[in-house]
Amino acid sequence: MGIRSNKIKVSVNILTKDRCELLRKCLYSLSKQSYKNFEVVVLDEHSTDGTEEMVSQLSGMLPDLKFIQRTVKGLGHGRNRGVEESTGEIIAFIDDDEEAHPDWLKKGVEVMMKSQADIVRGAIYFPDGKPFRELRDDKMQFPTANIFYKKKVIEDVGMFDERFVYGSEDVDLGVRALKKGYKLALCEESITYHCYLPSNPISLLKSAWKVGRFRAANRVLRYKKHSDIFKKELTWGVFYKKTHVITTALFLGMVGSVLNFCTLNSSIIYILSVSPFVISYCLFRVFVDNNFYNYPKRLLAFPYFIFMDMIETLYTLKGAIKYRYLML
């Protein structure tokens, strides 16, 4: 199996931007692969941290290494450019903040051949061995942190939808492939490790602003395109998170309190208009379990929760208007 599978060329696609050191570790892990017949295509969105120079320095360690500068923003566009630049029969996606197990490619290709699958999804762990994302066939998840596609499948279903700027482009492609009859297999032994998490509250807020708002709007488009599959995830057919319900109610309660301040100026009405929603929000965000030791930490993070949920709610509303699909 190993000798035969090495005859199949794999193109490893990585999107990156200003993550030089994380990408270096990712590329180093690829240089240790037991499977040898592969190329690496790095697609960079004009990094300013020396990424291009670093990749050039590693060309000796990874002889078949391509570095592509892309000018159009968006994950959908970037992944399509990677597919176009790839010469392999199989395209393996990994993120720049992942590191690959030495047998990552070998196991993924072997399962694809043995099961005659068109898509193979691998396992993602934290470096300490805890699962980062569950590997279950009843989940409509196709994370580009660890997934293999036959190139012809991506081309046949029409490539990635470039309207997805940040997030959901992977789910959309996978769902379209399954709807067209292509086969998905899971491979627990094809492993990548997720090595990056925001280290402080400021980086968490930056991530929520930079990433969360785009993901919220993109999720609306995903639900619209595949409402037959994802509509069951919605609350009352509209909200895709319970916290969105409470955030919306809290916002309306605050509007009511402002109107009260400008007219009646009654403290009792102010308390009645806001407190039920604050209490409900605390129940959803702080007192969600019996782990009392986590309550103080969650209370300290309360401003972050409100900020993050407000961003998601507002940008989901923006996406609903943009894509003309009622959802929050």
C-alpha positions as CSV (number, residue, x, y, z in Angstrom):
1,M,0.0,0.0,0.0
2,G,2.7,2.5,1.0
3,I,4.8,2.0,-2.3
4,R,1.7,2.2,-4.5
5,S,0.3,5.2,-2.7
6,N,3.6,7.1,-3.1
7,K,2.9,7.1,-6.8
8,I,0.1,9.6,-6.3
9,K,1.2,13.2,-6.1
10,V,-0.3,15.4,-3.3
11,S,-0.4,19.2,-3.3
12,V,-0.4,20.6,0.2
13,N,-2.1,24.0,0.3
14,I,-1.5,26.6,3.0
15,L,-3.0,30.1,3.2
16,T,-1.0,32.6,5.4
17,K,-0.7,36.2,6.4
18,D,1.8,37.6,8.9
19,R,2.4,34.4,10.7
20,C,6.0,33.8,9.8
21,E,7.0,31.7,12.8
22,L,3.9,29.6,12.9
23,L,4.2,28.9,9.2
24,R,7.9,28.0,9.7
25,K,6.9,25.3,12.2
26,C,4.2,24.0,9.9
27,L,6.6,23.7,7.0
28,Y,9.2,22.1,9.2
29,S,6.6,19.4,10.2
30,L,5.9,18.8,6.5
31,S,9.6,18.3,5.8
32,K,9.4,15.3,8.1
33,Q,6.6,13.5,6.3
34,S,7.0,9.8,5.7
35,Y,5.1,10.2,2.4
36,K,7.5,11.8,-0.1
37,N,5.6,12.5,-3.3
38,F,4.1,15.9,-2.5
39,E,4.5,19.6,-3.2
40,V,3.7,22.5,-0.9
41,V,1.9,25.6,-2.2
42,V,2.0,28.6,0.1
43,L,-0.4,31.4,-0.7
44,D,0.5,34.6,1.0
45,E,-1.7,37.7,1.4
46,H,1.1,40.3,1.3
47,S,2.7,39.5,4.7
48,T,5.0,42.2,6.1
49,D,6.8,40.0,8.7
50,G,9.4,38.4,6.5
51,T,7.3,35.4,5.5
52,E,8.5,35.3,1.9
53,E,12.2,35.4,2.9
54,M,11.6,32.6,5.4
55,V,9.9,30.4,2.8
56,S,12.7,31.0,0.4
57,Q,15.2,29.9,3.0
58,L,13.4,26.6,3.5
59,S,13.3,25.8,-0.2
60,G,16.3,23.4,0.4
61,M,14.4,21.5,3.1
62,L,11.2,21.3,0.9
63,P,12.5,21.2,-2.7
64,D,9.0,21.2,-4.3
65,L,7.9,24.4,-2.5
66,K,5.9,27.2,-4.3
67,F,5.3,30.6,-2.9
68,I,2.4,32.6,-4.4
69,Q,1.6,36.2,-3.7
70,R,-2.2,36.8,-4.0
71,T,-3.7,40.3,-4.3
72,V,-7.4,39.5,-3.8
73,K,-8.6,39.1,-0.2
74,G,-10.7,36.2,1.0
75,L,-10.3,32.6,1.9
76,G,-12.5,31.4,-1.0
77,H,-10.4,33.2,-3.5
78,G,-7.1,32.1,-1.9
79,R,-8.1,28.5,-1.9
80,N,-9.1,28.6,-5.5
81,R,-5.8,30.1,-6.4
82,G,-4.1,27.3,-4.6
83,V,-6.1,24.6,-6.5
84,E,-5.2,26.3,-9.8
85,E,-1.5,26.3,-8.9
86,S,-1.5,22.7,-7.7
87,T,-0.3,19.8,-9.9
88,G,-1.2,16.9,-7.6
89,E,-4.0,14.5,-8.0
90,I,-4.9,15.0,-4.4
91,I,-5.0,18.4,-2.6
92,A,-4.4,18.3,1.1
93,F,-5.3,21.4,3.1
94,I,-3.6,22.5,6.3
95,D,-3.6,25.8,8.1
96,D,-0.5,27.9,8.9
97,D,-1.0,27.4,12.6
98,E,-1.1,23.6,12.4
99,E,1.8,21.1,12.6
100,A,1.5,17.7,10.8
101,H,2.2,14.3,12.3
102,P,5.0,12.6,10.3
103,D,2.4,10.1,8.9
104,W,-0.2,12.8,8.2
105,L,0.0,12.5,4.4
106,K,0.7,8.8,4.3
107,K,-2.4,7.8,6.4
108,G,-4.7,10.3,4.6
109,V,-3.7,9.0,1.1
110,E,-3.9,5.3,2.2
111,V,-7.5,5.7,3.5
112,M,-8.5,7.6,0.4
113,M,-7.2,4.7,-1.8
114,K,-8.5,1.9,0.5
115,S,-12.0,3.3,0.9
116,Q,-12.2,4.7,-2.6
117,A,-13.3,8.0,-1.0
118,D,-13.2,11.4,-2.7
119,I,-12.7,13.3,0.5
120,V,-10.8,12.3,3.6
121,R,-11.0,14.2,6.8
122,G,-8.3,13.8,9.4
123,A,-8.1,14.3,13.2
124,I,-7.1,17.6,14.8
125,Y,-5.6,17.8,18.3
126,F,-4.0,20.3,20.6
127,P,-0.3,19.7,21.2
128,D,-1.2,18.2,24.6
129,G,-3.2,15.5,22.9
130,K,-6.7,16.8,23.6
131,P,-9.1,16.9,20.7
132,F,-9.4,20.3,19.0
133,R,-12.4,19.2,16.9
134,E,-14.5,16.0,17.0
135,L,-14.0,13.6,14.2
136,R,-17.6,12.4,13.6
137,D,-19.3,11.5,10.3
138,D,-22.6,13.0,11.5
139,K,-21.1,16.5,11.6
140,M,-21.1,18.7,8.5
141,Q,-17.6,19.9,9.1
142,F,-14.8,20.1,6.5
143,P,-12.0,22.0,8.3
144,T,-9.1,23.1,6.0
145,A,-6.8,22.5,9.0
146,N,-6.8,18.8,8.0
147,I,-8.7,17.5,4.9
148,F,-7.9,15.8,1.6
149,Y,-9.8,16.2,-1.7
150,K,-9.3,14.7,-5.1
151,K,-8.6,17.7,-7.2
152,K,-11.2,16.7,-9.8
153,V,-13.9,16.9,-7.1
154,I,-13.1,20.5,-6.3
155,E,-13.1,21.4,-10.0
156,D,-16.3,19.4,-10.7
157,V,-18.4,21.1,-7.9
158,G,-17.4,24.6,-9.1
159,M,-14.4,25.4,-6.8
160,F,-14.7,27.4,-3.6
161,D,-17.4,30.1,-3.4
162,E,-15.4,33.3,-3.3
163,R,-18.2,35.2,-1.6
164,F,-17.0,33.6,1.6
165,V,-14.4,36.0,2.8
166,Y,-13.6,34.4,6.1
167,G,-15.1,31.1,7.2
168,S,-17.8,28.7,5.9
169,E,-16.0,28.4,2.5
170,D,-14.8,24.9,3.6
171,V,-18.2,23.7,4.8
172,D,-19.9,25.0,1.7
173,L,-17.5,23.1,-0.6
174,G,-17.8,19.9,1.3
175,V,-21.6,20.0,1.4
176,R,-21.8,20.7,-2.3
177,A,-19.5,17.7,-2.9
178,L,-21.6,15.4,-0.8
179,K,-24.8,16.6,-2.4
180,K,-23.3,15.7,-5.8
181,G,-22.6,12.1,-4.6
182,Y,-19.0,12.2,-3.7
183,K,-17.8,10.0,-0.8
184,L,-16.4,11.2,2.5
185,A,-14.1,9.0,4.8
186,L,-12.7,9.7,8.2
187,C,-9.1,8.9,9.2
188,E,-8.2,9.1,12.9
189,E,-4.5,8.3,12.2
190,S,-4.1,11.3,9.8
191,I,-3.3,13.9,12.5
192,T,-2.5,17.6,12.6
193,Y,-2.0,19.7,15.8
194,H,-3.5,23.1,16.3
195,C,-0.7,25.1,17.9
196,Y,-2.1,28.7,18.2
197,L,-4.5,30.3,20.6
198,P,-4.8,34.0,21.5
199,S,-2.7,34.5,24.6
200,N,-4.3,37.6,26.2
201,P,-7.6,39.5,26.2
202,I,-6.4,42.1,23.7
203,S,-5.5,39.4,21.1
204,L,-8.9,37.8,21.8
205,L,-10.7,41.1,21.1
206,K,-8.7,41.6,18.0
207,S,-9.5,38.2,16.8
208,A,-13.2,38.7,17.5
209,W,-13.2,41.9,15.5
210,K,-10.9,40.7,12.6
211,V,-12.4,37.2,12.2
212,G,-15.7,37.0,14.1
213,R,-17.6,39.6,12.1
214,F,-16.7,38.1,8.7
215,R,-17.6,34.6,9.9
216,A,-21.0,35.8,11.2
217,A,-21.9,37.4,7.9
218,N,-20.6,34.4,5.9
219,R,-22.6,32.0,8.1
220,V,-25.8,33.6,6.8
221,L,-24.8,32.8,3.2
222,R,-24.0,29.2,4.2
223,Y,-27.5,28.8,5.8
224,K,-29.1,30.3,2.8
225,K,-27.3,28.0,0.3
226,H,-27.9,24.9,2.4
227,S,-31.0,25.6,4.4
228,D,-32.2,22.1,3.9
229,I,-29.3,20.8,5.9
230,F,-28.6,23.5,8.5
231,K,-32.0,25.0,9.3
232,K,-32.5,22.5,12.1
233,E,-29.6,24.2,13.9
234,L,-31.5,27.5,14.2
235,T,-33.6,28.6,17.2
236,W,-37.1,29.5,16.1
237,G,-35.9,29.2,12.5
238,V,-33.9,32.5,12.9
239,F,-31.2,32.6,15.6
240,Y,-28.2,30.3,15.3
241,K,-26.9,30.9,18.8
242,K,-28.9,31.3,22.0
243,T,-26.7,34.2,23.0
244,H,-27.9,36.1,19.9
245,V,-31.4,35.9,21.3
246,I,-30.3,37.4,24.6
247,T,-28.0,39.9,23.0
248,T,-30.8,41.2,20.8
249,A,-33.2,41.3,23.8
250,L,-30.5,43.1,25.9
251,F,-30.0,45.7,23.1
252,L,-33.8,46.3,22.9
253,G,-33.9,46.6,26.7
254,M,-31.1,49.2,26.6
255,V,-33.0,51.1,23.9
256,G,-36.1,51.0,26.2
257,S,-34.0,52.3,29.1
258,V,-32.7,55.2,27.0
259,L,-36.2,56.1,26.0
260,N,-37.3,55.9,29.6
261,F,-34.4,58.2,30.6
262,C,-35.4,60.8,28.0
263,T,-39.1,60.7,29.0
264,L,-40.3,59.2,32.3
265,N,-36.9,58.9,33.9
266,S,-38.1,56.2,36.2
267,S,-35.5,54.0,37.9
268,I,-38.0,51.2,38.4
269,I,-38.8,51.1,34.7
270,Y,-35.0,51.2,33.9
271,I,-34.4,48.2,36.2
272,L,-37.4,46.3,34.8
273,S,-36.3,46.9,31.2
274,V,-32.7,45.7,31.5
275,S,-32.2,43.4,34.5
276,P,-34.1,40.3,33.1
277,F,-31.9,40.3,30.0
278,V,-28.7,40.8,32.1
279,I,-29.7,37.9,34.3
280,S,-30.5,35.7,31.3
281,Y,-27.2,36.6,29.7
282,C,-25.3,35.7,32.8
283,L,-27.1,32.3,32.9
284,F,-26.0,31.6,29.3
285,R,-22.5,32.9,29.6
286,V,-21.3,32.5,33.2
287,F,-23.4,30.0,35.2
288,V,-23.7,27.4,32.4
289,D,-22.5,24.5,34.5
290,N,-21.7,23.4,38.0
291,N,-18.0,24.2,37.7
292,F,-18.0,26.9,40.4
293,Y,-14.2,27.5,40.0
294,N,-14.8,28.9,36.5
295,Y,-17.4,31.5,37.6
296,P,-14.9,34.2,38.6
297,K,-12.9,33.9,35.4
298,R,-16.1,34.1,33.3
299,L,-17.3,37.1,35.2
300,L,-14.0,38.8,34.5
301,A,-14.4,37.9,30.9
302,F,-18.0,39.3,30.8
303,P,-17.1,42.5,28.9
304,Y,-15.4,40.3,26.2
305,F,-18.4,38.0,25.9
306,I,-20.7,41.0,25.4
307,F,-18.4,42.6,22.9
308,M,-18.0,39.3,20.9
309,D,-21.7,38.5,20.9
310,M,-22.6,42.1,19.9
311,I,-20.3,41.9,17.0
312,E,-21.7,38.5,15.9
313,T,-25.2,39.6,16.3
314,L,-24.8,42.9,14.4
315,Y,-22.7,41.4,11.5
316,T,-25.2,38.5,11.3
317,L,-27.9,41.1,10.8
318,K,-25.7,42.8,8.2
319,G,-25.3,39.4,6.4
320,A,-29.0,38.9,6.5
321,I,-29.6,42.2,4.8
322,K,-26.8,41.6,2.3
323,Y,-27.9,38.1,1.3
324,R,-31.6,38.8,1.8
325,Y,-32.1,35.9,4.2
326,L,-33.8,36.4,7.5
327,M,-31.4,35.1,10.2
328,L,-29.6,36.3,13.3
